[in-house]
Amino acid sequence: MGTVTRRHLTDLPSTPGLLSALLLVAILAALSLGLPALDRAVPSQRAVPSGEPYRVGAGVTVLPPAGATLDVTGTRPGDDRGTALFRLGRVRYSIVVQPFDGDLTAAAVRLRQRITGNSGYQVTGTQLAVSTAGGLAGLQGGYTAGDRGGRYAVFVAHGLSVEVTVSGADLDLDHTLPAIDASTRTLRYEGGR
């Protein structure tokens, strides 16, 4: 049986050499500096073709308002669910489609609870019936959060809930709500689940 020397303990074949370690540090530094720079270089908002339906997800489409941009940081299309985040200036217009087993009242309660679960948010006024040109029946209402206002609408069809939320400063909302209301009325379930 042989003896183990200090050289045997430090000269293992799996120990990376100085050159390998420096190369690894250089790669990590390039990634940590390069990826954030690349992320900042790619625009988060993209123009939306006017007059063309946008596929939110799960077979639900909408005609975005004229002049809207798609915020890709909050947009996630999918086969059984999806999210689309549009911006009209400083107004945020979000549509979320997800599987749902309940009725319209339960969907409205769930959305209202999610809104009021945010600090400083409160639902205002009464809830009103609303429908889309594609035949989706829903409920809509309003909410406030300090100097910001908002609207919400929820629809239930074909095992899905479609939640619409709009938020922005009151003055901005006054200018954009007619176009957003017209867009919301174009929500349609086209199948494809």
Disulfide bonds with the S-S distance in Angstrom:
none
